[in-house]
Amino acid sequence: MSDVRTLLERGVGGATPPPNGFERMLRRRDHKRRNQRLAAGAVGIAFFVVAVWIVATGGPFDRTRTPAVPGPTVPPASGVPKVDYVIDLDTGLMTPLPEMTPLPEGFRPHDGPSFENQYAVSPDGTLLAYVGTGDETQIFIVSIDGTGVRQVTHEANGASSPAWSPDGTKIAYEGFYTGHGPLFVLDVASGESTQIVTGVNRVLPLEPQFTPDGSALVYTGGSDSRPVIRSVPIAGGTSTVLIGPGGNLRDADNGSLSPDGSLVTFLGTQIGRPESQRWVANSDGTERRLIPDVYGIPCRSNPAGTWSADGSRIVCSEASRVIVIDVATGEASPVAIGRGAVWLDEHTLLVSV
């Protein structure tokens, strides 16, 4: 991992902390909308992942075997990855996802900024949901073996941030609308979407994640100046605050529940501090403890893939560096370069650059 760590340290000294709070998320969302027609083609990337694993393992995702052929190498020290890639945390080997042609009709190659929350892996590990670009930014599904590619959302203004339900039958996602951004739940089998949450007056529900029992969504809501983490039943009902102001905490966002639902990690701003910090707490917000940052910038995660399957680690990104944090000890380890990452299995991350 020494070569990886050398790459990670380059250019960090000049990093400037981004603006804080919900306003930053709104600006990020506006940036996403401006660039959505440049976003990565999900189908091409899905095929890249398949190709990488066929080369590296001789078959589908199987982390119990060593590569049957010489594996990928860490990118040269003179540069950083230009496309999304897979990293094996046991060996530090990084597999860039090269451009692959021809792409399926209607899709463009990875030629522009990617979404931070563009990936979600199904609970059984057989399917990948992606944010991809056709006429609008939409969500697509592909099997791990590269078959069955299909578009599953058809929102007039686009969709993003997919998150699978625990039983793999539904996908939650964000819609793009002028002035508000509702959350939807898609039934994968029927293709029908149901609006669950509607934002108003530029209060955008963001970053959905299912609760471990699949009965509700956890998401970032609240006001532009006081974001909070909320929960709402997918069958309909009142949205309630899960993590909010209190105990010297001014706001909370970017929350994600552990696989067993006992813990939550989130970004929260303490009163008197200029920027948010990452925390881990019981799911009711008690016994909150701070996870120190590495580069002085809030470590942001994709709620759909924040936690390792056993709940022992979380992954987030800070200053364009991917950080893995041991939940028990709070030890934070830079492992890769990228804007975001999700767990593929206990040993492997899929990194967005």
Buried (B, 14 or more C-beta within 10 A) or exposed (E): BEBBEEBBEEEBEEBEBBEBBBEBBBEBBEEBBEBBBBBBBBBBBBBBBBBBBBBBBEEBBEBEEEBEEEBBEBBEEEEBBEBBBBBBBEBBBBBBBEEBEEBEEEBBBBEEBBBBBBBBBBBEBEBBBBBBBBEBBBBBBBBBEBEEBEBBBBBEEBBBBBBBBBEBBBBBBBBBBEEBBBBBBBBBEEEEBEEBBEBEEBBBBBBBBBBBEBBBBBBBBBEBEBBBBBBBBBEEEEBEBBBBBEEEBBBBBBBBBBBEEEBBBBBBBBEEEEBBBBBBBEBEBEEBEEBEBBBEBBBBBBBBBBBBEEBBBBBBBBBBBBBBBBBEEEEBBBBBBBBBBBBBBEBBBBBBB
